[in-house]
Amino acid sequence: GSVMAAYNTLQHPNANAFITTQIGKAILSVDYGYGGMSKRETENWTTAQRRFLQTGNLSTSEATGTNKGNVHFADINASYDIDSLNLLSASFSGYFYKLNVEGTQHHSITDATGNAIGSYDNRYWMPGYSHHSWNGRADYEHRTRRDGEKLTLSYMLALTRQNTTQENEYSNIEGMAFGYDGSLLDTHENFTEHTFQSDWMRPINRHNKIETGAKYVFRDNRSRSIQTFFTNDSPALPDNEASPQQPDGDNLLRFNHDTQIAALYGDYHINYGKLSARAGLRYEHSLMRAKYPDGKGEDFKRHLNDWVPQASVKLQIDDAQSLKLNYTTRISRPGIAYLNPKTVVTPETVDRGNPELVSSRQQTTQLIYMLIKPRLTLQLVPYYQWGNGGIGYVQYAVGDVAYHTYANIERRRKYAVESYIQWKPFDKTTIIGNYNIRKEQLSNRDLGIAQSLWAAYFYSMVTQTLPLEISLSIGCYGQIGHQIDDVYSFDRPWFGYHASLQRSFLKDNRLAVRLSTNKPFNKYTHYSTRTTQGDYTGFNEYIHHAQMFQASVIFRFGRLKASVKKTDTTIDNSDVVGGITRGK
């Protein structure tokens, strides 16, 4: 096992403990970690501006805040060799965090000529913002006497719970008529998922094999939201006619949404010498149902049918090189954060989910080149990705109030090249790089707006072994160009760098001491988003502490060559978007 402890100049403690043990045919590993987010580390400053095209008015918000708290994560894996043909594997993992979010904001509005229209101050705090996300699974694999034949039965349970309590206190209100000077938002969002899967692999002969299976998923999304408004410490019932962003008096909304997915799939594999191929088809039937337990909306359900093809061809050029052509289809389904129909109101924004969202599909064609040699590993992956009817962010304005929701309106096209390199030019020098360049086109045909931008991401690190067995690592990372955020906005370039020194001690290098730093010559990090299309334009600037120095100690103990075994096939559910936290 191993234990690790670290602390940095942003007052962030880290601790981790890992252990693996074997008892007869059973192997168990446990990994636990803790991170403390300090007030200094999370301190941030935000400036946002919106120019509303209809009125010509300019809205400006300047805020500062913190979100200190604690983060815990755990990962438990186990396997049991029943005999040479039967394997049982299980795992449980997840994380939990609780934050204390608080800050202040000054908001002002001026007309097109710069004359003041109104302003107010806002103090906000979220004393009990908590999030749980856990995943448990069990897999049973049975191999027959026929070489390569196996049956896998799997079950997975996934849970997510998020509670948000936010209070806003408005003061120094001048020229603004939103009818209240305080609000309290209390939202509970729950996600529960059960998945059952069976998979059967059978070789026909030494060149051909088939794989077939079935899968059933049940997802239960539930939300309970209430937003209360106050005037002089008394509940306020603002007049809807006076301002369209003001809510009615009965704010409690309960919303339930469940999805049942039944799938059947089959794959055919062929292998002749250096050439191998695979083709498969999956059929998915989805039943989506929405209910309003309090009767504040109309219940509905819909049936969806999806055919999901995939195919690949691989050529093993020689012992070191391979070339693979892939075609895949991915289905995306909305989570509770995107579905929750509760209207959340502030004096400047109105946010609401869309319960009528449906699934969308995205297709990808990629070419993968791999080169593996003793001193060089190289991977190049050019690909093209496309999809219509994707779940997209929708924003519009009524007067000087920004409205936000989601809809199946995105048309996306992406051309990209990803690469990875690990090169050892000298015995004591290693160079690692991850590089990605992409051109994206995103459009909303309903609104008649589109964006077409390119961006490049990079991560490079050089590790050099110095005298006294000291290891020096220097790296840089960042974004060049403009990354599309949504059809209205894009992210501007950013850059970072880091360095570390590490020395190992004791027999078998069981004790390691590491000194590291991130952006030692830059006190702050700046991120910027520009909005250039839609009912309003503007920008968001985000600043937080960057400069950090850290000391870490890692101690390894014990000796065990065995590790937890995994079944070759298991459940993979990666189709949910907007699972809990909304995109903006």
TAVENRA-V578887 format. One record per backbone hydrogen bond with DSSP energy under -0.5 kcal/mol. CO is the residue of the C=O (numbers start at 0). NH is the residue of the N-H. E is the energy in kcal/mol with one decimal. If there is no record, write none. Layout:
co/nh/e
CO/NH/E
CO/NH/E
This chain:
co/nh/e
0/556/-2.6
1/17/-3.0
2/554/-2.6
3/15/-2.3
4/552/-2.5
5/13/-2.6
6/550/-2.3
7/10/-1.7
9/40/-0.7
10/12/-0.6
11/7/-0.9
12/35/-2.4
13/5/-2.5
14/33/-2.7
15/3/-2.8
16/31/-2.6
17/1/-2.9
18/29/-2.7
20/27/-2.9
22/25/-2.0
24/80/-1.7
25/22/-2.8
26/78/-2.1
27/20/-2.9
28/76/-2.5
29/18/-2.2
30/74/-2.6
31/16/-2.5
32/72/-2.2
33/14/-2.2
34/36/-0.6
34/70/-2.8
35/37/-0.7
36/68/-2.1
37/41/-1.8
38/42/-0.6
39/42/-0.7
42/544/-0.8
43/64/-2.0
44/542/-2.4
45/62/-2.9
46/540/-3.1
47/60/-2.8
48/538/-1.3
49/51/-0.7
49/58/-3.1
50/52/-0.5
50/536/-1.7
51/55/-2.7
56/51/-2.4
56/58/-0.5
57/109/-2.3
58/49/-2.4
59/107/-2.4
60/47/-2.6
61/105/-2.7
62/45/-2.8
63/103/-2.4
64/43/-2.4
65/101/-2.2
67/99/-3.3
68/36/-2.9
69/97/-1.8
70/34/-2.5
71/95/-2.8
72/32/-2.7
73/93/-2.0
74/30/-2.4
75/91/-2.7
76/28/-2.9
77/89/-2.8
78/26/-2.4
79/81/-1.2
79/87/-2.2
82/85/-0.7
84/142/-3.3
85/81/-1.1
85/82/-1.4
86/140/-2.9
87/79/-2.8
88/138/-3.3
89/77/-2.8
90/136/-2.5
91/75/-3.5
92/134/-3.0
93/73/-2.2
94/132/-2.3
95/71/-3.1
96/130/-2.4
97/69/-1.8
98/100/-0.6
98/128/-1.2
99/67/-0.7
100/125/-3.9
101/65/-2.6
102/123/-2.4
103/63/-2.2
104/121/-3.0
105/61/-2.3
106/119/-2.3
107/59/-2.8
108/116/-3.2
108/117/-1.5
109/57/-3.0
110/113/-1.9
114/110/-2.7
117/108/-2.8
118/173/-2.9
119/106/-2.8
120/170/-2.4
121/104/-2.5
121/123/-0.5
122/168/-2.5
123/102/-2.3
124/166/-2.4
125/100/-1.8
125/128/-0.9
127/129/-0.7
128/98/-3.0
129/162/-2.1
130/96/-2.2
131/160/-2.2
132/94/-2.4
133/158/-2.8
134/92/-2.7
135/156/-3.1
136/90/-2.3
137/154/-2.2
138/88/-2.9
139/152/-2.6
140/86/-2.6
141/150/-2.7
144/146/-0.6
145/148/-2.2
148/143/-1.6
149/200/-2.7
150/141/-3.0
151/198/-2.5
152/139/-2.8
153/196/-2.3
154/137/-2.4
155/194/-2.3
156/135/-3.0
157/192/-2.5
158/133/-2.8
159/190/-2.7
160/131/-3.0
161/188/-2.7
162/129/-1.9
163/186/-3.0
164/127/-0.5
165/184/-3.2
166/124/-1.8
167/182/-2.0
168/122/-2.4
170/120/-2.9
171/173/-0.5
173/118/-2.5
180/169/-2.2
181/229/-2.8
182/167/-2.7
183/227/-2.8
184/165/-2.7
185/225/-2.0
186/163/-3.0
187/223/-2.3
188/161/-2.4
189/221/-2.3
190/159/-2.5
191/219/-3.1
192/157/-2.4
193/217/-2.8
194/155/-2.2
195/215/-2.7
196/153/-2.9
197/213/-1.8
198/151/-3.0
199/211/-2.4
200/149/-2.2
201/209/-2.7
206/270/-2.6
207/203/-2.7
207/204/-1.7
208/268/-3.2
209/201/-2.8
210/266/-3.6
211/199/-3.2
212/264/-2.2
213/197/-2.4
214/262/-2.9
215/195/-2.6
216/260/-2.8
217/193/-2.5
218/220/-0.5
218/258/-2.2
219/191/-2.0
220/256/-3.2
221/189/-3.2
222/254/-2.4
223/187/-2.4
224/252/-2.9
225/185/-2.9
227/183/-2.7
228/235/-3.0
229/180/-2.5
229/181/-0.9
230/233/-1.3
233/230/-3.5
235/237/-0.6
237/239/-0.7
238/241/-1.0
238/242/-1.0
242/245/-1.9
248/250/-1.2
252/224/-2.6
254/222/-2.6
255/290/-2.9
256/220/-3.2
257/288/-2.6
258/218/-3.0
259/286/-2.5
260/216/-2.6
261/284/-2.6
262/214/-2.4
263/282/-2.9
264/212/-2.1
265/280/-2.1
266/210/-2.6
267/278/-1.9
268/208/-2.1
269/276/-2.6
271/274/-2.3
273/315/-3.1
274/271/-3.3
275/313/-3.4
276/269/-2.4
277/311/-2.7
278/267/-2.8
279/309/-2.2
280/265/-1.8
281/307/-3.4
282/263/-1.9
283/285/-0.5
283/305/-2.7
284/261/-2.4
285/287/-0.5
285/303/-2.8
286/259/-2.2
287/301/-2.3
288/257/-2.3
289/299/-1.8
290/255/-2.7
290/292/-0.6
291/294/-2.3
296/298/-0.6
299/289/-3.1
301/287/-2.6
303/285/-3.0
305/283/-2.9
305/307/-0.5
306/308/-0.6
307/281/-2.0
309/279/-3.0
310/326/-2.7
311/277/-2.7
312/324/-3.1
313/275/-2.6
314/316/-1.2
314/322/-2.5
319/371/-2.4
320/317/-1.5
321/369/-2.4
322/314/-3.4
323/325/-0.5
323/367/-3.5
324/312/-2.1
325/365/-2.0
326/310/-2.3
327/363/-2.6
329/361/-2.7
331/359/-2.5
332/576/-2.5
334/337/-0.5
334/338/-1.6
335/339/-2.8
337/353/-3.3
339/352/-1.8
341/343/-0.6
342/344/-0.5
343/350/-2.7
347/401/-2.4
348/345/-2.5
349/403/-2.7
350/343/-3.0
353/356/-1.4
359/331/-3.1
361/329/-3.3
362/385/-2.6
363/327/-2.5
364/383/-2.6
365/325/-3.2
366/368/-0.6
366/381/-0.9
367/323/-2.4
368/379/-2.1
369/321/-2.0
370/372/-0.5
370/377/-2.8
374/423/-2.7
375/372/-3.3
376/421/-2.5
377/370/-2.5
378/419/-2.3
379/368/-2.8
380/417/-2.4
381/366/-2.5
382/415/-2.4
383/364/-2.6
384/413/-2.7
385/362/-3.0
386/411/-2.5
387/360/-0.6
389/391/-0.6
389/408/-1.0
389/409/-2.4
391/406/-2.0
393/404/-2.5
395/402/-3.5
397/400/-1.4
400/397/-2.2
401/349/-2.1
402/395/-1.9
403/351/-1.8
404/393/-2.8
406/391/-3.3
406/408/-1.7
408/444/-0.5
409/389/-2.5
409/411/-0.5
410/442/-2.1
411/386/-1.9
412/440/-3.1
413/384/-2.6
414/438/-3.1
415/382/-2.8
416/436/-2.2
417/380/-3.2
418/434/-2.3
419/378/-2.6
420/432/-2.5
421/376/-2.5
422/424/-0.5
422/430/-3.2
425/428/-1.6
427/464/-2.4
428/425/-0.7
429/462/-2.9
430/422/-2.9
431/460/-2.7
432/420/-2.4
433/458/-2.1
434/418/-2.6
435/456/-3.5
436/416/-2.4
437/454/-2.4
438/414/-2.7
439/452/-1.9
440/412/-2.4
441/450/-3.0
442/410/-2.1
443/446/-0.6
443/447/-1.5
443/448/-1.6
448/443/-2.7
450/441/-2.7
452/439/-3.0
453/481/-2.3
454/437/-3.0
455/479/-3.2
456/435/-2.6
457/477/-1.7
458/433/-2.9
459/475/-2.3
460/431/-2.9
461/473/-2.2
462/429/-2.4
463/465/-0.6
463/471/-3.0
465/468/-0.8
465/469/-0.6
466/469/-1.0
468/503/-0.5
469/465/-4.1
469/471/-0.5
470/501/-2.2
471/463/-3.1
472/499/-2.3
473/461/-2.6
474/497/-2.5
475/459/-2.5
476/495/-2.9
477/457/-1.9
478/493/-1.2
479/455/-2.9
482/490/-3.2
487/531/-2.3
487/532/-1.0
488/484/-1.9
488/485/-1.6
489/529/-2.7
490/482/-1.3
493/478/-2.7
495/476/-2.5
496/518/-2.5
497/474/-2.6
498/516/-2.6
499/472/-2.4
500/514/-2.8
501/470/-3.2
502/512/-2.5
504/510/-1.8
505/508/-1.6
506/509/-1.0
509/555/-2.8
510/504/-3.5
511/553/-2.7
512/502/-2.2
513/551/-2.9
514/500/-2.9
515/549/-3.1
516/498/-2.1
517/547/-1.8
518/521/-1.6
522/545/-2.4
522/546/-0.8
524/543/-1.7
526/541/-3.0
527/491/-2.7
528/539/-2.4
529/489/-2.0
529/531/-0.6
530/537/-2.4
534/52/-2.4
534/53/-0.5
536/50/-3.5
537/530/-2.8
538/48/-2.4
539/528/-2.4
540/46/-2.1
541/526/-2.8
542/44/-2.5
543/524/-2.8
547/517/-2.2
548/8/-2.0
549/515/-2.7
550/6/-1.8
551/513/-2.8
552/4/-2.0
553/511/-2.9
554/2/-2.1
571/573/-0.6
574/332/-3.7
576/334/-2.4
577/336/-1.3
577/337/-1.1
578/335/-0.9
